[in-house]
Amino acid sequence: MFTGIIQSKGEILACKNTDNNFTFTIATKFDDMNDVALGDSIAMNGVCLTVTKIEGDKISADVSRETTNITDAKFWQTGTILNLEKSLALKDKLGGHMVSGHVDTLAKCVKVEPSGTSVIYGFKISPHFDKFVVKKGSVAINGVSLTVNEIKDCILYVNLIPHTLQETNLGQLVVGDEVNFEIDTIARYVEKMVQGFTS
């Protein structure tokens, strides 16, 4: 489990492809590596992956064909910058919202518009997921916990402050880019519970 508060931007140093199953080596740039162990879960662009190797501040992770099919991992290559977050410990602050690291789908960036010192981004999502997104609710984009400013015609709008633009890879996005999108876990449970009353 994660919170959507990014702890480091990492850079992919190497990528090995074996029959569309990938192994990535990432320079993490975490402040502290003492709490990272083999088998730990780390969210990379919002994708929960298992640490398979550690060398100093570098880690490796395997990505299956299924994961690449539904996430932006299919686009990762040497030099790609990833948002990184270690898994949540019970003593940690929940600064964002509960993020599972199980990406639902890809969303497309359709708007990038400066607004004062911030930038407004619009992301087009599948109509299937529209019901899970509400104004002032939470979503995860590339693993970043964000508050929805508005949702209209399957486009959700978020406002990114300078700190978020600097500390995550969202500031690199341009119109047409695809991002990892995860709905709020609470919305998922609510939808399940109300099915009995609406069917």
VOMARKE-312867 format. One record per residue (C-alpha): x negated, y, z; residue in one letter. Coordinates in steps of 0.1 Angstrom, whole numbers, plus 2048, in hexadecimal, padded with zeros to 3 digits. Each point is the difference from the previous one (the first is absolute). Layout:
<sites>
<site><px>X</px><py>Y</py><pz>Z</pz><aa>a</aa></site>
...
</sites>
This chain:
<sites>
<site><px>800</px><py>800</py><pz>800</pz><aa>m</aa></site>
<site><px>7F4</px><py>823</py><pz>7F8</pz><aa>f</aa></site>
<site><px>80B</px><py>824</py><pz>805</pz><aa>t</aa></site>
<site><px>7F9</px><py>811</py><pz>7DF</pz><aa>g</aa></site>
<site><px>7E6</px><py>817</py><pz>80F</pz><aa>i</aa></site>
<site><px>7E1</px><py>7FB</py><pz>7EA</pz><aa>i</aa></site>
<site><px>7DF</px><py>7FC</py><pz>813</pz><aa>q</aa></site>
<site><px>7E8</px><py>800</py><pz>7E3</pz><aa>s</aa></site>
<site><px>7FD</px><py>803</py><pz>7DA</pz><aa>k</aa></site>
<site><px>7ED</px><py>7E3</py><pz>7F3</pz><aa>g</aa></site>
<site><px>7EF</px><py>7FA</py><pz>7DF</pz><aa>e</aa></site>
<site><px>800</px><py>7E0</py><pz>7EC</pz><aa>i</aa></site>
<site><px>7DC</px><py>7F6</py><pz>7FA</pz><aa>l</aa></site>
<site><px>805</px><py>7DF</py><pz>7EE</pz><aa>a</aa></site>
<site><px>81C</px><py>7EB</py><pz>7F1</pz><aa>c</aa></site>
<site><px>7FF</px><py>7DB</py><pz>7F8</pz><aa>k</aa></site>
<site><px>81C</px><py>7F1</py><pz>7EB</pz><aa>n</aa></site>
<site><px>806</px><py>7DA</py><pz>800</pz><aa>t</aa></site>
<site><px>81F</px><py>7F7</py><pz>7EC</pz><aa>d</aa></site>
<site><px>811</px><py>820</py><pz>80A</pz><aa>n</aa></site>
<site><px>7F9</px><py>7FB</py><pz>824</pz><aa>n</aa></site>
<site><px>7E9</px><py>81D</py><pz>80C</pz><aa>f</aa></site>
<site><px>7E6</px><py>805</py><pz>81A</pz><aa>t</aa></site>
<site><px>7F9</px><py>824</py><pz>808</pz><aa>f</aa></site>
<site><px>7E3</px><py>80F</py><pz>814</pz><aa>t</aa></site>
<site><px>808</px><py>821</py><pz>810</pz><aa>i</aa></site>
<site><px>7EA</px><py>81A</py><pz>812</pz><aa>a</aa></site>
<site><px>818</px><py>809</py><pz>81C</pz><aa>t</aa></site>
<site><px>7F1</px><py>820</py><pz>810</pz><aa>k</aa></site>
<site><px>812</px><py>7F7</py><pz>821</pz><aa>f</aa></site>
<site><px>7F2</px><py>813</py><pz>81E</pz><aa>d</aa></site>
<site><px>7FD</px><py>7E0</py><pz>813</pz><aa>d</aa></site>
<site><px>7FC</px><py>7DD</py><pz>7F2</pz><aa>m</aa></site>
<site><px>7FD</px><py>7EF</py><pz>822</pz><aa>n</aa></site>
<site><px>825</px><py>7F7</py><pz>801</pz><aa>d</aa></site>
<site><px>800</px><py>7F1</py><pz>7DD</pz><aa>v</aa></site>
<site><px>7FC</px><py>7DA</py><pz>7FE</pz><aa>a</aa></site>
<site><px>804</px><py>7E4</py><pz>7E7</pz><aa>l</aa></site>
<site><px>824</px><py>7F8</py><pz>7FB</pz><aa>g</aa></site>
<site><px>80D</px><py>822</py><pz>80A</pz><aa>d</aa></site>
<site><px>81B</px><py>811</py><pz>7EC</pz><aa>s</aa></site>
<site><px>7F8</px><py>822</py><pz>7F0</pz><aa>i</aa></site>
<site><px>819</px><py>814</py><pz>7EB</pz><aa>a</aa></site>
<site><px>7EF</px><py>80A</py><pz>7DF</pz><aa>m</aa></site>
<site><px>816</px><py>818</py><pz>7ED</pz><aa>n</aa></site>
<site><px>81C</px><py>7F3</py><pz>815</pz><aa>g</aa></site>
<site><px>7F9</px><py>7DB</py><pz>7F7</pz><aa>v</aa></site>
<site><px>7FA</px><py>7EA</py><pz>81F</pz><aa>c</aa></site>
<site><px>7E0</px><py>7EC</py><pz>7F8</pz><aa>l</aa></site>
<site><px>7EA</px><py>7E9</py><pz>814</pz><aa>t</aa></site>
<site><px>7DB</px><py>808</py><pz>806</pz><aa>v</aa></site>
<site><px>7EC</px><py>7E3</py><pz>7F2</pz><aa>t</aa></site>
<site><px>7DD</px><py>80E</py><pz>804</pz><aa>k</aa></site>
<site><px>7EE</px><py>81C</py><pz>813</pz><aa>i</aa></site>
<site><px>7DF</px><py>810</py><pz>7F8</pz><aa>e</aa></site>
<site><px>7F9</px><py>81F</py><pz>814</pz><aa>g</aa></site>
<site><px>81C</px><py>818</py><pz>7F7</pz><aa>d</aa></site>
<site><px>809</px><py>7EC</py><pz>7E1</pz><aa>k</aa></site>
<site><px>81D</px><py>7E6</py><pz>800</pz><aa>i</aa></site>
<site><px>80D</px><py>7E8</py><pz>7E6</pz><aa>s</aa></site>
<site><px>824</px><py>7F5</py><pz>7FA</pz><aa>a</aa></site>
<site><px>811</px><py>7E8</py><pz>7E9</pz><aa>d</aa></site>
<site><px>81F</px><py>80A</py><pz>7EC</pz><aa>v</aa></site>
<site><px>816</px><py>7E5</py><pz>7F1</pz><aa>s</aa></site>
<site><px>811</px><py>801</py><pz>7DE</pz><aa>r</aa></site>
<site><px>822</px><py>806</py><pz>810</pz><aa>e</aa></site>
<site><px>7F3</px><py>81F</py><pz>813</pz><aa>t</aa></site>
<site><px>7F1</px><py>80F</py><pz>7E0</pz><aa>t</aa></site>
<site><px>821</px><py>7FA</py><pz>7EE</pz><aa>n</aa></site>
<site><px>814</px><py>817</py><pz>818</pz><aa>i</aa></site>
<site><px>7E6</px><py>819</py><pz>80C</pz><aa>t</aa></site>
<site><px>7E7</px><py>818</py><pz>7F2</pz><aa>d</aa></site>
<site><px>7E4</px><py>7E7</py><pz>807</pz><aa>a</aa></site>
<site><px>802</px><py>7F7</py><pz>7DB</pz><aa>k</aa></site>
<site><px>7F0</px><py>822</py><pz>7F9</pz><aa>f</aa></site>
<site><px>7E5</px><py>7FE</py><pz>81A</pz><aa>w</aa></site>
<site><px>7DC</px><py>801</py><pz>7F3</pz><aa>q</aa></site>
<site><px>7DD</px><py>80A</py><pz>80A</pz><aa>t</aa></site>
<site><px>802</px><py>824</py><pz>80C</pz><aa>g</aa></site>
<site><px>825</px><py>7FF</py><pz>809</pz><aa>t</aa></site>
<site><px>808</px><py>813</py><pz>821</pz><aa>i</aa></site>
<site><px>817</px><py>7EE</py><pz>818</pz><aa>l</aa></site>
<site><px>813</px><py>80C</py><pz>81F</pz><aa>n</aa></site>
<site><px>7F5</px><py>7EA</py><pz>81D</pz><aa>l</aa></site>
<site><px>811</px><py>7F9</py><pz>822</pz><aa>e</aa></site>
<site><px>7F7</px><py>7E6</py><pz>81A</pz><aa>k</aa></site>
<site><px>81D</px><py>7EC</py><pz>80E</pz><aa>s</aa></site>
<site><px>812</px><py>80F</py><pz>81E</pz><aa>l</aa></site>
<site><px>7F7</px><py>7F7</py><pz>824</pz><aa>a</aa></site>
<site><px>81A</px><py>802</py><pz>81B</pz><aa>l</aa></site>
<site><px>7EC</px><py>81C</py><pz>811</pz><aa>k</aa></site>
<site><px>7FF</px><py>815</py><pz>7E0</pz><aa>d</aa></site>
<site><px>815</px><py>81F</py><pz>7FA</pz><aa>k</aa></site>
<site><px>81D</px><py>7FB</py><pz>7E7</pz><aa>l</aa></site>
<site><px>7F9</px><py>820</py><pz>7ED</pz><aa>g</aa></site>
<site><px>813</px><py>7F7</py><pz>7E0</pz><aa>g</aa></site>
<site><px>81A</px><py>7E4</py><pz>7FE</pz><aa>h</aa></site>
<site><px>7FF</px><py>7DB</py><pz>801</pz><aa>m</aa></site>
<site><px>7F0</px><py>7F5</py><pz>7DF</pz><aa>v</aa></site>
<site><px>7FD</px><py>7DA</py><pz>7F8</pz><aa>s</aa></site>
<site><px>7E7</px><py>802</py><pz>7E4</pz><aa>g</aa></site>
<site><px>818</px><py>7EB</py><pz>7EA</pz><aa>h</aa></site>
<site><px>804</px><py>817</py><pz>7E2</pz><aa>v</aa></site>
<site><px>823</px><py>7FE</py><pz>7F1</pz><aa>d</aa></site>
<site><px>7F9</px><py>80E</py><pz>7DD</pz><aa>t</aa></site>
<site><px>7ED</px><py>819</py><pz>7EC</pz><aa>l</aa></site>
<site><px>80E</px><py>824</py><pz>7FD</pz><aa>a</aa></site>
<site><px>7F6</px><py>819</py><pz>7E6</pz><aa>k</aa></site>
<site><px>7F4</px><py>823</py><pz>807</pz><aa>c</aa></site>
<site><px>816</px><py>817</py><pz>7EB</pz><aa>v</aa></site>
<site><px>7F9</px><py>822</py><pz>810</pz><aa>k</aa></site>
<site><px>7E2</px><py>812</py><pz>80F</pz><aa>v</aa></site>
<site><px>808</px><py>824</py><pz>809</pz><aa>e</aa></site>
<site><px>7ED</px><py>818</py><pz>817</pz><aa>p</aa></site>
<site><px>814</px><py>810</py><pz>81C</pz><aa>s</aa></site>
<site><px>7EC</px><py>819</py><pz>814</pz><aa>g</aa></site>
<site><px>7E3</px><py>7ED</py><pz>80F</pz><aa>t</aa></site>
<site><px>812</px><py>7DF</py><pz>7FB</pz><aa>s</aa></site>
<site><px>80A</px><py>7EB</py><pz>7E2</pz><aa>v</aa></site>
<site><px>822</px><py>7F1</py><pz>7F8</pz><aa>i</aa></site>
<site><px>7FF</px><py>7DD</py><pz>7F1</pz><aa>y</aa></site>
<site><px>81D</px><py>7EE</py><pz>7EF</pz><aa>g</aa></site>
<site><px>800</px><py>7DA</py><pz>7FD</pz><aa>f</aa></site>
<site><px>819</px><py>7ED</py><pz>7EB</pz><aa>k</aa></site>
<site><px>80B</px><py>7DF</py><pz>810</pz><aa>i</aa></site>
<site><px>816</px><py>7E4</py><pz>7F3</pz><aa>s</aa></site>
<site><px>825</px><py>804</py><pz>806</pz><aa>p</aa></site>
<site><px>7FF</px><py>7E0</py><pz>815</pz><aa>h</aa></site>
<site><px>7EC</px><py>813</py><pz>81B</pz><aa>f</aa></site>
<site><px>813</px><py>821</py><pz>7FF</pz><aa>d</aa></site>
<site><px>818</px><py>7F5</py><pz>81B</pz><aa>k</aa></site>
<site><px>7E3</px><py>7FB</py><pz>818</pz><aa>f</aa></site>
<site><px>7F4</px><py>824</py><pz>7FD</pz><aa>v</aa></site>
<site><px>810</px><py>81D</py><pz>813</pz><aa>v</aa></site>
<site><px>7F8</px><py>825</py><pz>805</pz><aa>k</aa></site>
<site><px>7E8</px><py>804</py><pz>81D</pz><aa>k</aa></site>
<site><px>7FA</px><py>7DA</py><pz>801</pz><aa>g</aa></site>
<site><px>7DF</px><py>7F0</py><pz>7FD</pz><aa>s</aa></site>
<site><px>7EE</px><py>7EE</py><pz>7E3</pz><aa>v</aa></site>
<site><px>7DD</px><py>7F4</py><pz>7FA</pz><aa>a</aa></site>
<site><px>7EE</px><py>80B</py><pz>7E0</pz><aa>i</aa></site>
<site><px>7DE</px><py>7EF</py><pz>7FB</pz><aa>n</aa></site>
<site><px>802</px><py>7F8</py><pz>825</pz><aa>g</aa></site>
<site><px>806</px><py>824</py><pz>80B</pz><aa>v</aa></site>
<site><px>81E</px><py>806</py><pz>817</pz><aa>s</aa></site>
<site><px>814</px><py>81D</py><pz>7F0</pz><aa>l</aa></site>
<site><px>820</px><py>811</py><pz>808</pz><aa>t</aa></site>
<site><px>819</px><py>803</py><pz>7E4</pz><aa>v</aa></site>
<site><px>80A</px><py>824</py><pz>7F8</pz><aa>n</aa></site>
<site><px>81B</px><py>7F6</py><pz>7E8</pz><aa>e</aa></site>
<site><px>80C</px><py>7E2</py><pz>7EC</pz><aa>i</aa></site>
<site><px>813</px><py>806</py><pz>7DF</pz><aa>k</aa></site>
<site><px>806</px><py>7EB</py><pz>7E2</pz><aa>d</aa></site>
<site><px>7E8</px><py>7E5</py><pz>80D</pz><aa>c</aa></site>
<site><px>7E4</px><py>81A</py><pz>803</pz><aa>i</aa></site>
<site><px>7F3</px><py>807</py><pz>823</pz><aa>l</aa></site>
<site><px>7ED</px><py>820</py><pz>809</pz><aa>y</aa></site>
<site><px>7E6</px><py>804</py><pz>81A</pz><aa>v</aa></site>
<site><px>7EB</px><py>81E</py><pz>80B</pz><aa>n</aa></site>
<site><px>7DB</px><py>7F9</py><pz>806</pz><aa>l</aa></site>
<site><px>7EC</px><py>818</py><pz>816</pz><aa>i</aa></site>
<site><px>7DB</px><py>807</py><pz>7F9</pz><aa>p</aa></site>
<site><px>7F5</px><py>7E8</py><pz>81B</pz><aa>h</aa></site>
<site><px>812</px><py>7E3</py><pz>7EF</pz><aa>t</aa></site>
<site><px>7F3</px><py>80A</py><pz>7DE</pz><aa>l</aa></site>
<site><px>7DD</px><py>801</py><pz>80E</pz><aa>q</aa></site>
<site><px>800</px><py>7E0</py><pz>815</pz><aa>e</aa></site>
<site><px>813</px><py>7E9</py><pz>7E8</pz><aa>t</aa></site>
<site><px>7FE</px><py>7F8</py><pz>7DB</pz><aa>n</aa></site>
<site><px>822</px><py>810</py><pz>7F9</pz><aa>l</aa></site>
<site><px>7EF</px><py>820</py><pz>7F7</pz><aa>g</aa></site>
<site><px>7F2</px><py>7EF</py><pz>7E1</pz><aa>q</aa></site>
<site><px>822</px><py>7F6</py><pz>7F2</pz><aa>l</aa></site>
<site><px>80C</px><py>80E</py><pz>7DF</pz><aa>v</aa></site>
<site><px>822</px><py>7FD</py><pz>7EF</pz><aa>v</aa></site>
<site><px>803</px><py>7DC</py><pz>7F2</pz><aa>g</aa></site>
<site><px>7EB</px><py>7EF</py><pz>81B</pz><aa>d</aa></site>
<site><px>810</px><py>7E2</py><pz>811</pz><aa>e</aa></site>
<site><px>7FE</px><py>7FC</py><pz>826</pz><aa>v</aa></site>
<site><px>808</px><py>7E6</py><pz>819</pz><aa>n</aa></site>
<site><px>822</px><py>805</py><pz>810</pz><aa>f</aa></site>
<site><px>80E</px><py>7F1</py><pz>820</pz><aa>e</aa></site>
<site><px>822</px><py>807</py><pz>80F</pz><aa>i</aa></site>
<site><px>805</px><py>806</py><pz>825</pz><aa>d</aa></site>
<site><px>802</px><py>7DE</py><pz>812</pz><aa>t</aa></site>
<site><px>81D</px><py>80C</py><pz>814</pz><aa>i</aa></site>
<site><px>814</px><py>808</py><pz>7E1</pz><aa>a</aa></site>
<site><px>7FA</px><py>7DC</py><pz>7F4</pz><aa>r</aa></site>
<site><px>80F</px><py>7F2</py><pz>820</pz><aa>y</aa></site>
<site><px>81E</px><py>817</py><pz>800</pz><aa>v</aa></site>
<site><px>808</px><py>7F6</py><pz>7DC</pz><aa>e</aa></site>
<site><px>7FF</px><py>7DC</py><pz>80B</pz><aa>k</aa></site>
<site><px>816</px><py>805</py><pz>81E</pz><aa>m</aa></site>
<site><px>81B</px><py>814</py><pz>7EE</pz><aa>v</aa></site>
<site><px>804</px><py>7E6</py><pz>7E5</pz><aa>q</aa></site>
<site><px>818</px><py>7EC</py><pz>815</pz><aa>g</aa></site>
<site><px>817</px><py>81E</py><pz>803</pz><aa>f</aa></site>
<site><px>800</px><py>80A</py><pz>7DB</pz><aa>t</aa></site>
<site><px>801</px><py>7DE</py><pz>7EF</pz><aa>s</aa></site>
</sites>
